[in-house]
Amino acid sequence: MAVITAEELSQLAKQFFRAKGIRLPTNFSGLPPQAPFGAKDQTTPDPTALFVAPSTLSYHVNTAKTIGKDIEDLMDACARAIAKAFSQWQSSAKFVGVLINGPTGNGLPGCLVGPPAMSGASIFSMVEAGGRQAMFVKYCRSITMAVGSAFETWRLGYMVTLVFPGGAVCSGTMPPSPNIPVPVASGSSAGDAMMNASALKGLMLAQHGTVGNHTVAIFDAFAQAFSTVFMKWKAATMITNVMGAGGVAPVPPAPPGPVAAAIGNGGALV
């Protein structure tokens, strides 16, 4: 089963943030300007740090790592909550009311249903924020509420055309028959635009309000990461085993023919 993992999401978010090459200032408070720095005060910058240290001075390198660690923890916490919520939703998601005429089934907006795990409030409730400062929690809320809002907009607008070979030639009615598996990406949604990085970042900023020094960079990086993994998930995940049945087909002694108004329900995203 194709899934969204916390590790991939968090690592991508860090990668996108690191790619910005944000260099911290040199005038950190508490550092004596006349300090006699020598070779022993220097160290090699950490290439995995989210921020670029302004020099090889140990104080600068360590401070860059410390500040970056706080943002890494934030990204990890949000990624874990989103991955957990998405897994719960995907494992129970199904289709309802797919209208089948002949071999073609049309799933209209609202056809994709599942538990409310991917609502913003539900995702935020899964964030492990015990003992964290209020600002950390605020950032987590802004990210998870935005992702949940965008996802629900996408889900509610999702529509897809499925193929049901069992509906092509029937006698009397359509016997239970599954769809031919197709990727989620074969469908579309009016909410697709909400899942791109720019829209997601805008939702995060709207949730957050007043921004700090690196707020925009954090939201931009995480929005790019979620958009990337979601698009990958859509392409790799298959809609399978939606069962079509019922409807009306030619009745004997008329020869078998295409069904009309059969309905498809159930299925899974794997």
C-alpha positions in Angstrom: 0.0 0.0 0.0 1.3 3.4 -0.9 1.4 5.6 2.2 2.6 9.0 3.4 5.4 8.5 6.0 6.5 10.8 8.7 10.1 10.3 7.9 9.7 11.2 4.2 7.6 14.3 5.0 9.9 15.6 7.7 13.1 15.0 5.7 11.7 16.7 2.7 10.6 19.7 4.8 14.1 20.0 6.2 15.6 19.6 2.8 13.5 22.4 1.3 14.3 24.7 4.3 18.0 23.9 4.1 18.0 24.7 0.4 17.1 28.3 1.2 20.6 28.8 2.6 19.6 31.1 5.4 22.7 32.6 7.0 22.4 33.7 10.6 23.7 37.1 11.7 27.1 37.4 13.4 26.0 39.7 16.2 24.5 37.2 18.5 23.9 38.7 22.0 26.2 37.6 24.8 29.4 37.3 22.7 32.2 39.7 23.8 33.2 41.7 20.7 36.9 41.8 21.8 37.1 38.1 22.5 40.6 36.7 21.5 39.5 33.9 19.2 42.0 31.4 18.0 42.2 28.0 16.3 40.8 26.3 19.3 37.6 28.4 19.0 36.9 27.2 15.5 35.0 24.2 14.3 33.7 22.7 11.0 30.1 23.8 10.2 27.5 21.0 10.2 26.3 20.5 6.6 23.0 19.0 7.9 22.1 22.1 9.9 19.1 24.0 8.7 20.9 27.3 9.0 24.2 28.4 7.6 26.6 29.5 10.3 28.1 33.0 9.6 31.6 31.7 10.4 33.6 28.7 11.6 33.6 30.1 15.1 32.3 27.4 17.5 29.8 29.8 19.0 28.3 30.6 15.6 28.2 26.9 14.5 26.7 25.7 17.7 24.1 28.4 17.8 23.1 27.7 14.2 22.6 24.0 15.1 20.6 24.9 18.2 18.2 27.2 16.5 17.8 24.7 13.6 17.1 21.9 16.1 14.0 23.7 17.3 12.7 23.9 13.8 13.6 20.3 13.1 11.6 19.2 16.2 8.6 21.2 14.9 8.8 19.6 11.5 9.1 16.1 13.0 6.1 16.7 15.3 3.9 17.9 12.5 5.0 15.2 10.1 4.3 12.4 12.7 0.8 13.8 13.3 0.0 14.2 9.7 1.3 10.7 8.7 -0.7 9.1 11.6 -3.9 10.9 10.7 -3.5 10.1 7.0 -2.9 6.4 7.7 -6.1 6.3 9.8 -8.1 8.0 7.0 -6.7 5.9 4.2 -7.2 2.6 5.9 -11.0 3.3 6.1 -11.6 5.4 3.0 -14.1 4.1 0.5 -16.4 5.2 -2.3 -20.2 5.6 -2.2 -22.8 6.2 -4.9 -20.7 5.7 -8.0 -23.3 5.9 -10.9 -22.7 3.1 -13.4 -24.1 3.1 -16.9 -22.7 0.3 -19.1 -19.0 -0.2 -18.3 -18.5 3.4 -17.1 -18.9 4.5 -13.5 -18.9 8.2 -12.5 -17.9 9.1 -9.0 -19.1 12.6 -8.4 -17.9 15.1 -5.8 -18.5 13.7 -2.3 -18.0 10.1 -3.5 -14.8 9.6 -1.5 -15.6 9.2 2.2 -13.7 8.2 5.3 -13.2 9.0 9.0 -12.6 12.6 10.1 -9.0 11.8 11.0 -7.7 14.3 8.4 -9.6 17.2 9.6 -7.4 20.0 10.9 -8.6 19.6 14.5 -8.0 15.9 14.4 -4.5 16.2 13.0 -3.6 18.8 15.6 -4.8 16.6 18.4 -2.2 14.0 17.4 0.7 16.4 17.7 3.0 15.3 20.5 3.5 18.8 22.1 3.8 17.9 25.8 6.2 20.2 27.6 6.7 22.4 24.5 6.5 26.2 24.6 3.4 28.0 23.4 5.0 29.2 20.2 5.9 25.6 19.2 2.3 24.6 19.7 1.1 27.6 17.7 3.3 26.7 14.8 2.1 23.1 14.9 -1.5 24.3 15.0 -1.0 26.6 12.0 0.6 23.8 9.9 -1.8 21.0 10.8 -5.0 23.1 10.5 -3.9 24.3 7.1 -3.1 20.8 5.9 -6.5 19.5 7.2 -8.5 22.3 5.6 -6.8 21.8 2.2 -7.2 18.0 2.3 -10.9 18.2 3.2 -11.4 20.6 0.3 -9.7 18.2 -2.0 -11.6 15.2 -0.7 -15.0 16.7 -0.9 -14.4 17.9 -4.5 -12.8 14.6 -5.7 -14.4 12.9 -8.7 -13.3 10.0 -10.9 -14.4 7.8 -13.8 -14.1 4.1 -13.1 -14.4 1.2 -15.5 -16.7 -1.7 -14.6 -16.5 -4.5 -17.2 -19.4 -6.3 -15.5 -21.7 -3.5 -16.5 -21.1 -3.8 -20.2 -23.2 -6.9 -20.9 -25.8 -7.8 -18.4 -29.2 -9.6 -18.3 -31.8 -8.1 -16.0 -29.4 -6.4 -13.7 -25.7 -6.0 -13.0 -24.2 -8.8 -10.8 -21.6 -7.6 -8.2 -18.6 -6.6 -10.2 -15.4 -4.7 -9.2 -13.9 -1.8 -11.0 -10.6 -2.0 -12.9 -8.0 -0.5 -10.6 -6.9 3.1 -11.5 -4.6 5.5 -9.7 -6.1 8.3 -7.5 -4.3 10.7 -9.8 -6.7 9.7 -12.7 -9.4 11.6 -11.0 -9.6 15.4 -10.2 -11.0 17.8 -7.7 -11.9 21.4 -7.5 -9.7 21.3 -4.4 -6.5 20.3 -6.3 -5.4 23.9 -6.3 -5.4 23.9 -2.5 -2.8 21.1 -2.4 -0.1 23.0 -4.1 2.7 24.5 -2.1 1.7 28.2 -2.6 -1.9 27.7 -1.5 -0.8 25.5 1.5 1.7 28.2 2.7 -1.0 30.8 2.4 -3.4 28.8 4.5 -0.6 28.3 7.2 0.1 32.1 7.2 -3.6 32.9 7.5 -3.9 30.5 10.5 -0.8 31.9 12.1 -1.3 35.6 12.1 1.7 37.7 13.0 4.9 36.2 11.6 8.3 35.9 13.1 11.9 35.9 11.7 11.6 32.5 9.9 7.9 31.9 9.8 7.5 32.2 6.0 10.5 30.0 5.4 9.2 27.3 7.7 5.7 27.3 6.2 7.1 27.4 2.7 9.3 24.4 3.3 6.7 22.3 5.0 4.1 23.2 2.3 6.4 22.2 -0.4 7.1 18.9 1.4 3.5 18.0 1.9 2.5 18.9 -1.6 5.3 16.7 -2.9 4.4 13.6 -0.9 0.7 14.1 -1.6 1.2 14.2 -5.3 3.4 11.2 -5.1 0.8 9.4 -3.1 -1.9 10.2 -5.6 0.2 8.7 -8.4 1.1 5.6 -6.6 -2.2 4.8 -4.8 -4.8 2.7 -6.6 -8.6 2.8 -6.4 -9.5 -0.9 -6.2 -12.4 -3.3 -5.5 -15.3 -0.7 -5.7 -18.2 -3.1 -6.2 -20.9 -2.2 -8.7 -24.3 -3.9 -8.7 -28.0 -3.5 -9.4 -29.5 -1.2 -12.0 -31.5 -2.3 -15.0 -30.3 -4.3 -18.0 -32.3 -5.9 -20.9 -34.6 -8.7 -19.6 -34.7 -12.1 -21.4 -35.7 -13.0 -24.0 -34.0 -9.8 -25.1 -30.2 -10.3 -25.6 -27.9 -9.1 -22.8 -26.8 -5.4 -23.0 -25.4 -2.6 -20.9 -26.7 -1.8 -17.5 -28.3 1.5 -16.5 -28.2 3.2 -13.1 -26.2 0.6 -11.3 -24.4 1.8 -8.2 -20.8 1.2 -7.0 -19.8 1.3 -3.4 -16.9 0.3 -1.1 -13.4 -0.3 -2.4 -10.1 0.7 -1.0 -7.1 3.0 -1.6 -4.0 0.7 -1.8 
